[in-house]
Amino acid sequence: MQAKKITKQDALLWRSIIFKMALYEPGKPIAEVKREYRLKNVIKLASNENPLGASPKAQEILRKNIREINFYPDSNCCYVREQLGKKLDLSPNMFIVGSGSVEIMKWACESLLQPKDEVVVADICFPVYCSLASLYNAIPKVVPLDADFDHDFELMYSAISRKTKIVFLTSPNNPTGKLIEYDALAQFLEKVPHNILVVLDLAYIDYVTSDYGRSGIDLVAKHPNLLLTRSFSKIYGLAGLRIGYGIADEKTIEVLNRVRMPFSVNSLAQAAAIAALEDERHIKDTLDVNEIGKAYLSQAFRQLGLAYCPTSANFILVDTRHESDEVFQALLRKGIIVRPMRHPRLNTCIRVTIGTLEQNQIFVARLREILCTR
Ligand SMILES: *Cc1c(COP(=O)(O)O)cnc(C)c1O
């Protein structure tokens, strides 16, 4: 079903920026593809969800807590923050919990941005940053990634002006899967003026097994202008419940709390998040499946002669050497949902989520069929 397009001619006095904003294009849902293509089996490798599902411990808690959804949730997410504090060895007051980590980013923008302010972002990154900047009538200053698809910190620094309020960074980046080198990040943070908020989106940091994640947290102690965002949507498998969190200096958290609507994180999400945090088994299994899948897909791409970005996350960016939308459509017809890339530098690339071994095998078989008949 096509949604009706809103136009400027409509009678209501919509803010004009609304018409300039791009609609977020989510990964196609499985049910929709099944119906549209009359398929029984569809594999979704489009939104970097956990192929093992949610933590069994979280699922168990959900069944118990369903009886209490007549009550409002804990508006301050006290227990989630306490649990996070224990796990990461920080004060609970350095955390804020939102309905997905994107809500934390929204609060940051809402607290800082005024019309004509500037937001510095990379050209190949999560599209939500630019949408949020536009929503508050700020101007996104888009900085190209370098030749290796890494953040170009020199260029990013030179894009900073007196109007800059926020810089968005992502590590590992989406869709490249590349980690920001720690020293480069630390140096950049030393240089950025203290009155500019640096949002470091760490949605995939749980897949990074080195102590990099911990180091990111250490940077918060040094830089009161740094906000880390992390998610329960990826390794914890709770994307459908919408819960994520921010870590920053207590003063920053205090400000974000002022713009937060009460009860934005539902009670089931909170209960499941606490259980998932403690479910070491599920986290370990997820990491194992991801490592095996990463090795399998990388090898398959090499055999197919396709270039790919070595990834630190749970997805891989691969150059199919055919128009990305065509490959995407051809895979859809065979019951596999991936992400076609639209950026001019990536218009023959797709981003594929690392699935279970079986899902990866089916994906590679279908991709091979498609590429070999072209
Ligand atoms: C998936 C993803 C998120 C997660 O968003 P939630 O709102 O926590 O589900 C954030 N940033 C990036 C780059 C992502 O790919």
The ligand as a Tripos MOL2 file, in Angstrom:
@<TRIPOS>MOLECULE
LIG
   15    15     1     0     0
SMALL
NO_CHARGES

@<TRIPOS>ATOM
      1 C1         21.0400   -0.1800   14.3220 C.3       1 LIG1
      2 C2         21.7170    1.1230   14.5840 C.ar      1 LIG1
      3 C3         21.3800    1.8780   15.7030 C.ar      1 LIG1
      4 C4         20.4040    1.3460   16.7040 C.3       1 LIG1
      5 O1         19.3350    2.1340   16.8930 O.3       1 LIG1
      6 P1         18.2830    1.7580   18.0270 P.3       1 LIG1
      7 O2         17.4500    2.9710   18.0410 O.co2     1 LIG1
      8 O3         19.0410    1.5420   19.2960 O.co2     1 LIG1
      9 O4         17.5640    0.5310   17.5660 O.co2     1 LIG1
     10 C5         22.0520    3.0710   15.9410 C.ar      1 LIG1
     11 N1         23.0260    3.4780   15.1050 N.ar      1 LIG1
     12 C6         23.3960    2.7580   14.0530 C.ar      1 LIG1
     13 C7         24.5230    3.2160   13.2050 C.3       1 LIG1
     14 C8         22.7300    1.5780   13.7400 C.ar      1 LIG1
     15 O5         23.0720    0.8970   12.6540 O.3       1 LIG1
@<TRIPOS>BOND
     1     1     2 1
     2     2     3 ar
     3     2    14 ar
     4     3     4 1
     5     3    10 ar
     6     4     5 1
     7     5     6 1
     8     6     7 2
     9     6     8 1
    10     6     9 1
    11    10    11 ar
    12    11    12 ar
    13    12    13 1
    14    12    14 ar
    15    14    15 1
@<TRIPOS>SUBSTRUCTURE
     1 LIG1         1 GROUP 0 **** ****
